[in-house]
């Protein structure tokens, strides 16, 4: 299966700020799961029921608390994530010439694919 890594804006409800975090399109198998936080979407309206099956897979630091500002991996951590994926025997399929700068107006920014 092919997985995609994205940069997404994420509202951190503990600090009440938006952050750009790294998200994976679906949950990969293996020990990489210890670096993934499964975040369920909040209900946006009382008239529209929340889909409990819909969630974000956000890369997180297993040695930090969710109440820590550094809990989620950020865009600065992309080189580390690439090495982590290789360490867990994933193959990087597509990694564009990404200079790690992006516009904050994007809702989702593709970083790379791996399998």
C-alpha positions as CSV (number, residue, x, y, z in Angstrom):
1,X,0.0,0.0,0.0
2,X,1.2,3.5,-0.7
3,X,1.0,6.2,2.0
4,X,1.3,10.0,1.5
5,X,2.8,12.4,3.9
6,X,1.2,15.9,4.1
7,X,1.6,19.2,5.9
8,X,-1.7,20.2,7.3
9,X,-2.9,23.1,9.5
10,X,-4.1,21.7,12.8
11,X,-5.9,23.5,15.6
12,X,-4.2,22.5,18.9
13,X,-7.0,22.8,21.4
14,X,-4.6,22.7,24.4
15,X,-2.8,25.8,23.3
16,X,-5.6,27.3,21.3
17,X,-3.4,27.9,18.2
18,X,-3.1,26.6,14.7
19,X,0.1,24.6,13.9
20,X,1.4,23.0,10.8
21,X,1.8,19.3,11.5
22,X,2.7,16.2,9.5
23,X,-0.1,13.9,8.6
24,X,-0.2,10.5,6.9
25,X,-3.1,9.6,4.5
26,X,-3.8,6.2,6.3
27,X,-2.4,4.2,9.2
28,X,0.7,2.2,8.1
29,X,1.5,-1.1,9.9
30,X,4.4,-1.8,12.2
31,X,6.4,0.1,14.8
32,X,5.9,3.5,13.0
33,X,2.5,3.5,14.8
34,X,4.1,4.6,18.0
35,X,4.9,7.9,16.2
36,X,1.3,8.4,15.1
37,X,-1.5,10.1,17.0
38,X,-5.0,9.2,15.8
39,X,-7.1,12.4,16.1
40,X,-10.8,12.2,15.5
41,X,-12.5,15.1,13.8
42,X,-14.5,17.4,16.0
43,X,-18.2,17.8,15.4
44,X,-18.6,21.1,13.5
45,X,-22.4,21.4,13.8
46,X,-25.1,19.9,15.9
47,X,-27.1,19.4,12.7
48,X,-24.4,17.3,11.0
49,X,-23.4,14.1,12.9
50,X,-19.7,13.4,13.3
51,X,-18.3,10.5,11.3
52,X,-16.5,8.5,14.0
53,X,-14.6,6.6,11.3
54,X,-13.0,9.8,10.0
55,X,-9.8,10.8,11.6
56,X,-6.3,12.3,11.0
57,X,-3.2,10.3,11.4
58,X,-0.7,12.9,12.8
59,X,2.9,12.2,13.4
60,X,3.8,12.7,17.1
61,X,6.7,12.3,19.4
62,X,6.1,9.2,21.6
63,X,8.3,10.6,24.4
64,X,6.2,13.8,24.8
65,X,2.8,14.4,26.4
66,X,0.0,15.6,24.2
67,X,-0.1,18.7,26.4
68,X,3.4,19.5,25.3
69,X,3.9,22.1,22.7
70,X,6.4,19.8,21.0
71,X,4.1,16.8,20.9
72,X,3.5,16.9,17.1
73,X,6.3,16.7,14.5
74,X,6.5,19.9,12.5
75,X,7.9,20.8,9.0
76,X,11.3,21.2,10.6
77,X,11.2,17.5,11.4
78,X,10.7,16.3,7.8
79,X,14.4,15.2,7.3
80,X,14.1,13.2,10.6
81,X,10.8,11.6,9.4
82,X,12.4,10.5,6.1
83,X,15.2,8.8,8.1
84,X,12.6,7.3,10.5
85,X,10.7,5.8,7.6
86,X,13.8,4.3,6.1
87,X,14.7,2.9,9.5
88,X,11.3,1.2,9.6
89,X,12.0,-0.3,6.2
90,X,9.6,1.9,4.2
91,X,10.7,3.0,0.7
92,X,10.4,6.6,-0.3
93,X,8.6,6.5,-3.7
94,X,8.2,10.2,-4.5
95,X,9.9,13.1,-2.8
96,X,9.7,16.2,-4.9
97,X,12.5,18.8,-4.8
98,X,10.9,20.1,-1.6
99,X,12.6,23.1,-0.1
100,X,10.5,22.9,3.1
101,X,8.9,26.3,2.5
102,X,5.3,26.5,1.7
103,X,2.5,29.0,1.9
104,X,0.4,29.0,5.1
105,X,-2.7,29.5,3.0
106,X,-2.6,25.8,1.8
107,X,-5.0,23.6,3.6
108,X,-2.9,20.5,2.7
109,X,0.6,20.3,1.2
110,X,2.0,17.1,-0.3
111,X,5.5,16.2,1.0
112,X,6.2,12.6,-0.2
113,X,4.9,9.1,-0.8
114,X,6.2,5.9,0.7
115,X,5.5,2.2,0.8
